[in-house]
Amino acid sequence: MLQEFVLKVYKELDRPDTDGERIKALFAVYGYNGVEVTKIREEDKGTDFVKIKIPGSDGKIQGGNSRTLGIIGRLGGVGARPDQIGYVSDGDGALAALSAGLKIVDMKNNGEILPGDVIIATHIDPEAPTIPHDPVPFMGSSVDMTVMNKHEIDPDMDAIITIDTTKGNRIANHKGICISPTVKEGYILRVSESLLDILENVTGRPAFVLPITTQDITPYGNDVYHINSILQPCTATAKPVVGLAITSEVAVPGSGTGSSHLSDVEEAARFAVEVAKTFGNRKSNFYDEVEFAKLTKLYGSFKHLQTLGTNN
């Protein structure tokens, strides 16, 4: 159970003066002093990017061979001040990712070290803008999407879970968490069976899969509809990416306050931790490498879907 960690992180995020340094201080309480905070400012607005690299027993940081899992908390902001008072629904991606990181650090302190390294990345902005979107308004971001991808994707990540609140739509009408098919280099691949197993173990319910389209795996800025930014990391890496969506039965705006549910965020964080336990030593996989090679041989590269297209 990760409720303890979710509540501790939430307490640091739910305040108008929250920033990366508060998260850095929280992890220091657990004896981890490796939180990297990068402040990015564009004109009069900006955000704090946070990156946490937790070494595994046989990970690359120690010179080992185990695979590295990336956990990205994707969001526009944890607050929409001054338009809204308090923590917003959109912040749950950061909350879940940071809670997973804190749990992994606590496990390490107790002598349970994962085989592979884990890299957690997100950003913290208590004053993010809102933007029009159908059926409910989106949370915007104080920095460009290319800046977010640059600071949140690490070249050492061998696969990426990207966690995002995905409540502002009418197609993922399920309260809880769900995963997307794996996306790699423009291909939407089959849903990972091993990740489905973990999802069902964590929730105790039949797995729900997030419906995604070709539009969702193209970069922001091409003027086509995206369900949200959950899969934007797939536009900036060749590594396999799976979206972990926190969803609801009705459309809830990302700028809505009082809309976060402890049980859903905790499940998302716990899912990420369970994948981290198994991914490093290859007990779980995001995609079938042989089948992907066959697809590219049969149909060629789809990497052009990672670009803004020929007319931009």
Long-range contacts (C-beta under 8 A, 24 or more apart in sequence): 1-266, 1-270, 2-99, 2-100, 2-103, 2-266, 2-269, 2-270, 2-273, 3-262, 3-266, 5-99, 5-102, 5-103, 5-106, 5-269, 6-95, 6-96, 6-99, 6-262, 6-265, 6-266, 6-269, 7-262, 8-102, 9-95, 9-98, 9-99, 9-102, 10-87, 10-95, 10-260, 13-78, 13-87, 13-91, 13-94, 13-95, 13-98, 13-124, 14-78, 14-86, 14-87, 15-126, 16-79, 16-81, 16-126, 16-127, 17-126, 18-78, 18-79, 18-124, 18-126, 19-48, 19-124, 19-126, 20-48, 20-49, 20-50, 20-124, 21-48, 23-50, 23-98, 23-124, 24-50, 26-102, 27-52, 27-101, 27-102, 27-105, 30-102, 30-105, 30-106, 30-109, 31-105, 31-109, 32-105, 38-151, 40-143, 40-147, 40-151, 42-142, 42-143, 42-144, 42-147, 45-127, 45-129, 45-142, 45-143, 46-125, 46-142, 46-143, 47-77, 47-123, 47-124, 47-125, 47-128, 47-141, 47-142, 47-143, 48-123, 48-124, 48-125, 49-121, 49-122, 49-123, 49-151, 49-152, 50-98, 50-120, 50-121, 50-122, 50-123, 50-124, 51-119, 51-120, 51-121, 51-151, 51-152, 51-154, 52-98, 52-101, 52-119, 52-120, 52-121, 53-117, 53-118, 53-119, 53-154, 54-101, 54-104, 54-105, 54-108, 54-114, 54-117, 54-118, 54-119, 54-120, 55-117, 56-113, 56-114, 56-115, 56-116, 56-117, 56-118, 56-280, 57-113, 57-114, 57-115, 58-115, 58-116, 58-280, 58-281, 59-114, 59-115, 59-116, 59-117, 59-280, 60-117, 60-156, 61-117, 66-115, 66-116, 66-117, 66-280, 66-281, 67-116, 67-158, 67-159, 67-279, 67-280, 67-282, 68-116, 68-117, 68-118, 68-119, 68-156, 68-157, 68-158, 68-280, 69-116, 69-117, 69-118, 69-119, 69-157, 69-158, 69-159, 69-160, 69-161, 69-275, 69-276, 69-279, 69-280, 70-118, 70-119, 70-120, 70-121, 70-153, 70-154, 70-157, 70-158, 70-159, 70-160, 70-161, 70-239, 71-97, 71-100, 71-101, 71-118, 71-119, 71-120, 71-121, 71-160, 71-161, 71-163, 71-272, 71-276, 72-97, 72-120, 72-121, 72-122, 72-152, 72-153, 72-160, 72-161, 72-162, 72-163, 72-233, 73-97, 73-98, 73-120, 73-121, 73-122, 73-123, 73-163, 73-164, 74-122, 74-152, 74-162, 74-163, 74-164, 74-229, 74-230, 74-232, 74-233, 75-122, 75-123, 75-139, 75-164, 75-165, 75-229, 75-254, 76-125, 76-128, 76-129, 76-138, 76-139, 76-140, 76-141, 76-229, 76-254, 77-125, 77-126, 77-127, 77-128, 77-129, 77-139, 77-140, 77-141, 77-142, 78-124, 78-125, 78-126, 78-128, 79-125, 79-126, 79-127, 79-128, 80-127, 80-128, 80-129, 80-130, 80-139, 80-255, 81-126, 81-127, 82-127, 83-130, 83-255, 84-255, 84-256, 84-257, 85-257, 86-257, 86-258, 87-257, 87-260, 88-139, 88-254, 88-255, 88-256, 88-257, 88-259, 89-165, 89-167, 89-252, 89-253, 89-254, 89-255, 89-256, 89-257, 89-259, 89-260, 90-128, 90-139, 90-165, 90-254, 90-255, 91-165, 91-260, 92-163, 92-165, 92-246, 92-260, 92-264, 92-265, 92-268, 93-122, 93-162, 93-163, 93-164, 93-165, 93-246, 94-122, 94-123, 94-124, 95-260, 95-265, 95-269, 96-163, 96-244, 96-246, 96-265, 96-268, 96-269, 96-272, 97-121, 97-122, 97-163, 97-269, 97-272, 98-122, 99-265, 99-266, 99-269, 100-269, 100-270, 100-272, 100-273, 100-276, 103-269, 103-270, 103-273, 104-273, 104-276, 114-276, 114-277, 114-280, 115-280, 115-281, 116-276, 116-279, 116-280, 116-281, 117-156, 117-280, 118-276, 119-154, 119-156, 119-157, 121-151, 121-152, 121-153, 121-154, 122-152, 123-148, 123-151, 123-152, 130-253, 130-254, 130-255, 133-168, 135-168, 135-169, 135-170, 135-251, 136-168, 136-251, 136-252, 136-253, 136-254, 137-168, 137-253, 137-254, 137-255, 138-168, 138-228, 138-253, 138-254, 139-254, 139-255, 145-219, 145-220, 145-221, 145-229, 145-232, 146-236, 148-232, 149-232, 149-233, 149-235, 149-236, 149-237, 150-236, 152-233, 153-233, 153-236, 153-237, 157-237, 157-239, 158-239, 158-279, 159-239, 159-240, 159-241, 159-242, 159-279, 159-286, 160-233, 160-234, 160-237, 160-239, 160-240, 160-241, 160-242, 161-241, 161-242, 161-243, 161-244, 161-271, 161-272, 161-275, 162-230, 162-231, 162-232, 162-233, 162-241, 162-242, 162-243, 162-244, 163-243, 163-244, 163-245, 163-246, 163-268, 163-272, 164-228, 164-229, 164-230, 164-243, 164-244, 164-245, 164-246, 165-228, 165-245, 165-246, 165-254, 166-210, 166-227, 166-228, 166-230, 166-243, 166-245, 166-246, 166-247, 167-246, 167-247, 167-248, 167-250, 167-251, 167-252, 167-253, 167-254, 167-259, 168-228, 168-251, 168-252, 168-253, 168-254, 169-227, 169-228, 169-251, 170-251, 171-211, 171-227, 172-208, 172-210, 172-211, 172-227, 172-245, 172-247, 173-247, 173-248, 173-249, 173-250, 174-208, 174-247, 174-248, 174-249, 175-247, 175-248, 175-249, 175-261, 175-264, 176-203, 176-205, 176-208, 176-246, 176-247, 176-263, 176-264, 176-267, 177-202, 177-203, 177-208, 177-244, 177-245, 177-246, 177-247, 177-264, 177-267, 177-268, 177-271, 178-207, 178-208, 178-209, 178-210, 178-244, 178-245, 178-247, 179-207, 179-209, 179-210, 179-242, 179-243, 179-244, 179-245, 179-271, 180-209, 180-210, 180-212, 180-230, 180-231, 180-242, 180-243, 180-244, 180-245, 181-209, 181-212, 181-242, 182-240, 182-241, 182-242, 182-286, 182-287, 183-212, 183-217, 183-231, 183-234, 183-240, 183-241, 183-242, 183-243, 184-234, 184-238, 184-239, 184-240, 184-241, 184-286, 184-287, 184-292, 185-238, 185-301, 185-302, 185-303, 185-306, 186-217, 186-301, 186-302, 186-303, 186-304, 186-305, 186-306, 187-292, 187-295, 187-296, 187-302, 188-212, 188-214, 188-217, 189-240, 189-287, 189-288, 189-291, 189-292, 189-295, 190-287, 190-288, 190-291, 192-242, 192-284, 192-285, 192-286, 192-287, 194-278, 194-283, 194-284, 194-285, 195-242, 195-275, 195-284, 195-286, 197-284, 198-271, 198-274, 198-275, 198-278, 198-284, 199-271, 201-274, 202-267, 202-270, 202-271, 202-274, 203-267, 208-247, 210-243, 210-245, 210-247, 212-243, 214-305, 217-305, 218-305, 218-306, 218-308, 218-309, 219-306, 219-307, 219-308, 221-308, 221-312, 222-308, 222-309, 222-312, 228-254, 234-306, 235-306, 236-306, 240-286, 240-287, 242-286, 244-268, 244-271, 244-272
